[in-house]
Amino acid sequence: MPDPVPASPPHAGIPGHSKGVLCVKCEHLNPVSLDKCETCDAHLFVVCSRCGHRNSRVLSRCAGCRGKLHRSIRERWKGGSEVQPVNLLYFGLGIIGIALMAAFFLWLADIRLPRLW
């Protein structure tokens, strides 16, 4: 039975490697000298916020300091810990808009709802 072939070279995406940098979006193999993908224009490297080391986007930890390069989905979704007043305003306006649209469509369809009082 033949040995399984890895999907990408083990060092692809590491700056200074002769194979190139693999794009995480379109999987195109780019020359190491480029900062953006030739085909889809996606960024190929991420700069570590702790040490400033330039890392490939496919890596999850910095090659220099081993710190996390990307925030988790929970951290990205959570954002700030406090509720922004503008977001609260847009939420309230959205609820009012949905209620007005529902009332308009009920009036348009001439649906009679029973009185609750």
Backbone as ProteinMPNN parsed JSONL, in Angstrom:
{"seq_chain_A": "MPDPVPASPPHAGIPGHSKGVLCVKCEHLNPVSLDKCETCDAHLFVVCSRCGHRNSRVLSRCAGCRGKLHRSIRERWKGGSEVQPVNLLYFGLGIIGIALMAAFFLWLADIRLPRLW", "coords_chain_A": {"N_chain_A": [[0.848, -1.175, 0.0], [0.644, 2.209, -0.904], [2.354, 5.062, 0.551], [0.519, 7.699, 2.164], [0.087, 10.833, 0.571], [0.836, 14.094, 1.619], [-1.493, 16.875, 1.677], [-0.454, 19.431, 1.291], [2.867, 20.768, 1.045], [4.952, 20.286, 3.952], [6.269, 22.59, 4.851], [5.125, 24.676, 3.501], [4.117, 27.989, 3.19], [5.64, 29.047, 5.184], [7.646, 31.81, 5.735], [10.416, 32.386, 3.595], [10.761, 29.833, 2.673], [11.318, 27.691, -0.097], [9.22, 26.584, -1.574], [6.864, 28.135, -1.578], [3.936, 30.121, -0.735], [0.919, 29.056, 0.523], [-2.352, 29.953, -0.292], [-5.022, 30.579, 1.924], [-7.636, 30.898, 1.195], [-8.15, 30.364, -1.621], [-6.388, 28.339, -2.148], [-4.168, 28.606, -3.806], [-0.794, 28.35, -4.823], [1.545, 30.621, -4.0], [4.339, 32.812, -4.804], [6.914, 33.432, -2.335], [7.627, 36.054, -2.057], [5.415, 37.692, -2.338], [2.768, 39.624, -0.791], [0.059, 39.441, -1.0], [-2.402, 37.2, -2.384], [-2.065, 35.936, -5.724], [-4.299, 35.254, -7.245], [-6.779, 35.64, -5.796], [-6.402, 37.874, -4.228], [-6.19, 37.849, -1.452], [-4.875, 38.362, 1.863], [-1.722, 36.991, 2.662], [-0.098, 36.763, 4.852], [0.147, 37.212, 8.439], [0.758, 39.551, 10.944], [2.196, 39.197, 14.072], [0.683, 40.368, 17.018], [1.939, 40.543, 19.422], [4.803, 40.123, 19.231], [5.511, 41.01, 16.711], [6.322, 39.383, 14.632], [6.32, 38.066, 11.317], [3.936, 35.952, 10.063], [2.575, 33.058, 8.392], [-0.825, 32.893, 7.221], [-2.053, 30.467, 7.633], [-1.093, 29.399, 9.936], [-1.738, 28.872, 13.418], [-0.512, 29.685, 15.705], [2.074, 31.956, 16.654], [5.26, 31.856, 15.103], [7.409, 32.988, 16.307], [6.901, 33.825, 19.075], [5.033, 32.014, 19.978], [2.469, 32.832, 20.581], [-1.144, 33.307, 20.328], [-2.436, 33.783, 17.071], [-4.864, 34.344, 15.902], [-8.148, 35.422, 16.831], [-10.602, 33.592, 18.681], [-13.761, 32.245, 17.547], [-15.743, 32.795, 19.399], [-14.604, 34.971, 20.783], [-14.472, 36.832, 18.689], [-17.203, 37.14, 18.108], [-18.216, 38.052, 20.526], [-16.9, 40.495, 20.959], [-16.714, 43.696, 22.317], [-17.153, 44.07, 25.891], [-19.153, 45.652, 26.833], [-22.431, 46.952, 26.092], [-23.056, 48.619, 23.147], [-24.435, 51.867, 22.712], [-25.408, 52.661, 20.203], [-25.851, 50.262, 18.849], [-27.922, 49.248, 20.406], [-29.898, 51.127, 19.846], [-30.308, 50.68, 17.068], [-31.261, 48.061, 17.226], [-33.688, 48.437, 18.616], [-35.036, 50.088, 16.755], [-35.225, 48.271, 14.676], [-36.964, 46.305, 15.729], [-39.29, 47.841, 16.019], [-39.721, 48.448, 13.334], [-40.235, 45.879, 12.265], [-42.609, 45.261, 13.621], [-44.311, 47.245, 12.588], [-44.322, 46.522, 9.869], [-45.552, 44.005, 10.049], [-48.081, 44.761, 11.006], [-48.937, 46.276, 8.798], [-49.069, 44.313, 6.753], [-51.025, 42.634, 7.824], [-53.192, 44.397, 7.782], [-53.31, 44.802, 5.029], [-53.986, 42.264, 4.124], [-56.418, 42.1, 5.219], [-57.066, 40.763, 7.575], [-58.831, 39.783, 10.346], [-58.236, 40.088, 13.655], [-58.963, 38.674, 16.858], [-60.286, 40.716, 19.453], [-58.536, 41.517, 22.38], [-59.265, 42.884, 24.604]], "CA_chain_A": [[0.0, 0.0, 0.0], [1.502, 3.394, -0.976], [2.265, 6.036, 1.641], [-0.347, 8.829, 1.821], [0.78, 12.065, 0.201], [0.186, 15.226, 2.281], [-2.198, 17.799, 0.787], [0.45, 20.527, 0.995], [4.185, 20.524, 1.628], [4.907, 20.62, 5.381], [6.799, 23.918, 5.133], [4.489, 25.685, 2.652], [3.547, 29.095, 3.941], [6.609, 29.607, 6.11], [8.475, 32.743, 4.979], [11.77, 31.948, 3.309], [10.771, 28.48, 2.131], [11.37, 27.785, -1.553], [8.006, 26.078, -2.215], [5.902, 29.206, -1.742], [2.939, 30.348, 0.315], [-0.393, 28.56, 0.126], [-3.456, 30.849, 0.068], [-6.025, 29.867, 2.707], [-8.972, 31.04, 0.587], [-8.297, 29.684, -2.919], [-5.391, 27.281, -2.173], [-3.182, 28.854, -4.862], [0.564, 28.421, -4.304], [2.104, 31.915, -4.391], [5.739, 33.033, -4.434], [7.078, 33.938, -0.971], [7.857, 37.495, -2.095], [4.154, 38.424, -2.387], [1.996, 39.792, 0.447], [-1.327, 39.077, -1.315], [-2.546, 36.107, -3.345], [-2.121, 36.352, -7.129], [-5.599, 35.006, -7.858], [-7.953, 36.169, -5.081], [-5.999, 39.114, -3.551], [-6.298, 37.696, 0.006], [-3.608, 38.515, 2.57], [-1.053, 35.714, 2.879], [0.627, 36.777, 6.114], [-0.406, 37.899, 9.606], [1.817, 40.032, 11.836], [1.865, 38.919, 15.465], [0.475, 41.6, 17.78], [2.804, 40.525, 20.61], [6.235, 40.264, 18.942], [5.712, 41.618, 15.4], [6.83, 38.392, 13.679], [5.456, 37.859, 10.145], [3.55, 34.539, 10.013], [1.595, 32.66, 7.391], [-2.192, 32.896, 7.751], [-2.502, 29.116, 7.959], [-0.628, 29.053, 11.27], [-2.602, 29.344, 14.493], [0.358, 30.28, 16.723], [3.218, 32.697, 16.131], [6.5, 31.085, 15.069], [8.38, 33.667, 17.146], [6.605, 33.834, 20.519], [4.018, 30.974, 20.215], [1.2, 33.436, 20.983], [-2.252, 33.086, 19.402], [-2.486, 34.749, 15.972], [-6.252, 34.645, 15.547], [-9.114, 35.337, 17.922], [-11.571, 32.517, 18.512], [-15.077, 32.689, 17.065], [-16.443, 33.372, 20.55], [-14.031, 36.294, 21.036], [-14.883, 37.724, 17.606], [-18.636, 37.403, 18.228], [-18.458, 38.808, 21.751], [-16.425, 41.861, 20.773], [-16.552, 44.402, 23.584], [-17.976, 43.531, 26.974], [-20.279, 46.546, 27.11], [-23.378, 47.111, 25.001], [-22.917, 49.927, 22.52], [-25.746, 52.526, 22.617], [-25.862, 52.699, 18.817], [-26.39, 48.939, 18.546], [-29.203, 49.155, 21.1], [-30.82, 51.963, 19.085], [-30.645, 49.969, 15.839], [-32.085, 46.915, 17.598], [-35.03, 48.952, 18.904], [-35.647, 50.509, 15.495], [-35.534, 47.062, 13.912], [-38.166, 45.706, 16.317], [-40.418, 48.705, 15.652], [-39.939, 48.256, 11.897], [-40.86, 44.573, 12.052], [-43.99, 45.359, 14.097], [-45.06, 48.05, 11.62], [-44.52, 45.725, 8.648], [-46.554, 42.983, 10.345], [-49.391, 45.429, 11.055], [-49.304, 46.65, 7.43], [-49.471, 43.133, 5.997], [-52.307, 42.191, 8.357], [-54.189, 45.321, 7.25], [-53.397, 44.55, 3.594], [-54.685, 40.992, 3.931], [-57.72, 42.28, 5.834], [-57.245, 39.703, 8.55], [-59.416, 40.277, 11.584], [-57.766, 39.401, 14.844], [-59.89, 38.883, 17.949], [-59.896, 41.74, 20.431], [-58.122, 40.928, 23.652], [-59.717, 43.714, 25.718]], "C_chain_A": [[0.9, 1.246, 0.0], [1.285, 4.319, 0.222], [1.359, 7.19, 1.23], [0.487, 10.075, 1.56], [0.087, 13.229, 0.904], [-0.414, 16.187, 1.268], [-1.322, 18.981, 0.4], [1.805, 20.206, 1.601], [4.205, 20.969, 3.082], [5.404, 22.021, 5.7], [6.178, 24.995, 4.257], [3.865, 26.761, 3.52], [4.496, 29.699, 4.94], [7.518, 30.53, 5.319], [9.897, 32.214, 4.8], [11.854, 30.54, 2.761], [10.62, 28.557, 0.625], [10.084, 27.342, -2.244], [6.981, 27.175, -2.467], [4.952, 29.283, -0.571], [1.584, 29.919, -0.217], [-1.472, 29.514, 0.605], [-4.519, 30.044, 0.81], [-7.412, 29.947, 2.086], [-9.113, 30.223, -0.691], [-7.291, 28.554, -3.118], [-4.42, 27.39, -3.349], [-1.808, 28.966, -4.222], [1.236, 29.666, -4.87], [3.597, 31.967, -4.078], [5.823, 33.689, -3.057], [7.199, 35.458, -0.962], [6.563, 38.314, -2.07], [3.505, 38.531, -1.01], [0.54, 39.393, 0.257], [-1.334, 37.998, -2.382], [-2.667, 36.651, -4.763], [-3.519, 36.226, -7.715], [-6.766, 35.683, -7.136], [-7.648, 37.421, -4.255], [-6.181, 39.051, -2.03], [-4.914, 37.87, 0.635], [-3.018, 37.139, 2.872], [-0.376, 35.624, 4.238], [-0.123, 37.563, 7.176], [0.779, 38.313, 10.468], [1.344, 39.818, 13.273], [1.749, 40.225, 16.236], [1.384, 41.665, 19.005], [4.267, 40.804, 20.265], [6.531, 40.877, 17.58], [6.258, 40.671, 14.347], [5.82, 38.197, 12.558], [5.211, 36.361, 9.983], [2.593, 34.292, 8.862], [0.203, 32.626, 8.02], [-2.667, 31.521, 8.162], [-2.068, 28.689, 9.355], [-1.572, 29.605, 12.321], [-1.805, 30.012, 15.61], [1.561, 30.918, 16.043], [4.464, 31.82, 16.177], [7.559, 31.708, 15.966], [8.115, 33.514, 18.631], [5.588, 32.776, 20.926], [2.704, 31.529, 20.749], [0.125, 33.173, 19.942], [-2.276, 34.184, 18.343], [-3.901, 35.201, 15.665], [-7.125, 34.563, 16.786], [-10.086, 34.209, 17.636], [-12.896, 33.103, 18.033], [-15.847, 33.351, 18.193], [-15.929, 34.781, 20.857], [-14.441, 37.286, 19.96], [-16.354, 38.098, 17.734], [-18.917, 38.31, 19.419], [-18.046, 40.26, 21.589], [-16.152, 42.517, 22.104], [-17.481, 43.836, 24.64], [-19.189, 44.409, 27.26], [-21.166, 46.692, 25.874], [-23.239, 48.528, 24.45], [-24.291, 50.575, 22.385], [-26.287, 52.55, 21.196], [-26.472, 51.361, 18.43], [-27.759, 48.747, 19.191], [-30.274, 49.962, 20.363], [-31.267, 51.251, 17.812], [-31.512, 48.742, 16.124], [-33.52, 47.354, 17.86], [-35.756, 49.391, 17.644], [-36.015, 49.311, 14.625], [-36.797, 46.389, 14.417], [-39.402, 46.516, 15.94], [-40.746, 48.534, 14.177], [-40.633, 46.942, 11.596], [-42.326, 44.605, 12.494], [-44.844, 46.166, 13.124], [-45.312, 47.277, 10.325], [-45.569, 44.644, 8.88], [-47.95, 43.597, 10.389], [-49.856, 45.802, 9.652], [-49.779, 45.437, 6.645], [-50.779, 42.547, 6.52], [-53.43, 43.088, 7.837], [-54.406, 45.069, 5.766], [-54.177, 43.271, 3.305], [-56.086, 41.019, 4.523], [-58.037, 41.119, 6.788], [-57.767, 40.347, 9.848], [-58.906, 39.456, 12.753], [-58.762, 39.649, 15.972], [-59.352, 39.93, 18.927], [-59.595, 41.052, 21.751], [-58.583, 41.762, 24.833], [-61.193, 43.908, 25.69]], "O_chain_A": [[1.82, 1.337, 0.813], [0.209, 4.362, 0.819], [1.408, 7.628, 0.081], [1.473, 10.331, 2.25], [-1.133, 13.354, 0.806], [0.077, 16.308, 0.145], [-1.437, 19.488, -0.716], [1.887, 19.451, 2.569], [3.537, 21.944, 3.425], [5.007, 22.594, 6.715], [6.655, 26.13, 4.262], [3.159, 26.459, 4.482], [4.208, 30.757, 5.5], [8.112, 30.1, 4.33], [10.497, 31.669, 5.726], [12.946, 30.093, 2.41], [9.875, 29.395, 0.118], [9.872, 27.694, -3.404], [6.291, 27.141, -3.486], [5.127, 28.61, 0.445], [1.153, 30.366, -1.28], [-1.511, 29.855, 1.787], [-4.881, 28.95, 0.378], [-8.28, 29.14, 2.419], [-10.077, 29.473, -0.844], [-7.326, 27.876, -4.144], [-3.909, 26.379, -3.832], [-1.665, 29.611, -3.184], [1.47, 29.758, -6.075], [4.072, 31.255, -3.193], [4.914, 34.417, -2.656], [6.899, 36.088, 0.052], [6.609, 39.515, -1.805], [3.665, 37.647, -0.168], [-0.144, 39.048, 1.22], [-0.403, 37.887, -3.181], [-3.288, 37.69, -4.988], [-3.892, 37.008, -8.589], [-7.65, 36.242, -7.786], [-8.557, 37.977, -3.638], [-6.313, 40.091, -1.385], [-3.901, 37.56, 0.009], [-3.735, 36.23, 3.289], [-0.108, 34.526, 4.726], [-0.916, 38.453, 6.871], [1.695, 37.524, 10.696], [0.236, 40.209, 13.64], [2.615, 41.093, 16.125], [1.577, 42.742, 19.569], [4.91, 41.624, 20.921], [7.677, 41.234, 17.306], [6.626, 41.118, 13.261], [4.613, 38.165, 12.8], [6.151, 35.59, 9.789], [1.891, 35.198, 8.413], [0.066, 32.359, 9.214], [-3.595, 31.408, 8.963], [-2.607, 27.729, 9.905], [-2.144, 30.681, 12.143], [-2.35, 30.811, 16.373], [2.004, 30.467, 14.987], [4.703, 31.125, 17.164], [8.514, 31.032, 16.35], [9.008, 33.113, 19.377], [5.299, 32.644, 22.115], [1.904, 30.781, 21.311], [0.438, 32.851, 18.796], [-2.154, 35.367, 18.663], [-4.109, 36.327, 15.215], [-6.886, 33.749, 17.677], [-10.362, 33.903, 16.476], [-13.115, 34.312, 18.108], [-16.528, 34.353, 17.978], [-16.715, 35.68, 21.156], [-14.728, 38.445, 20.259], [-16.72, 39.249, 17.496], [-19.745, 39.217, 19.34], [-18.759, 41.161, 22.03], [-15.436, 41.961, 22.937], [-18.482, 43.196, 24.318], [-20.154, 43.948, 27.869], [-20.693, 46.567, 24.745], [-23.297, 49.507, 25.195], [-25.237, 49.901, 21.978], [-27.499, 52.469, 20.998], [-27.5, 51.323, 17.755], [-28.653, 48.152, 18.589], [-31.423, 49.531, 20.268], [-32.458, 51.215, 17.503], [-32.404, 48.422, 15.338], [-34.462, 46.72, 17.385], [-36.942, 49.109, 17.473], [-37.02, 49.346, 13.914], [-37.621, 45.946, 13.617], [-40.437, 45.952, 15.584], [-41.918, 48.48, 13.804], [-41.53, 46.896, 10.754], [-43.189, 44.041, 11.821], [-45.99, 45.8, 12.865], [-46.396, 47.368, 9.75], [-46.392, 44.388, 8.002], [-48.899, 43.015, 9.864], [-51.039, 45.665, 9.339], [-50.785, 45.515, 5.94], [-51.567, 42.016, 5.737], [-54.503, 42.595, 7.49], [-55.539, 45.111, 5.286], [-54.944, 43.212, 2.344], [-56.856, 40.074, 4.351], [-59.143, 40.579, 6.788], [-57.206, 41.318, 10.355], [-59.134, 38.247, 12.815], [-59.351, 40.727, 16.039], [-58.152, 40.017, 19.188], [-60.298, 40.136, 22.177], [-58.317, 41.388, 25.975], [-61.743, 44.584, 26.559]]}, "name": "protein", "num_of_chains": 1, "seq": "MPDPVPASPPHAGIPGHSKGVLCVKCEHLNPVSLDKCETCDAHLFVVCSRCGHRNSRVLSRCAGCRGKLHRSIRERWKGGSEVQPVNLLYFGLGIIGIALMAAFFLWLADIRLPRLW"}
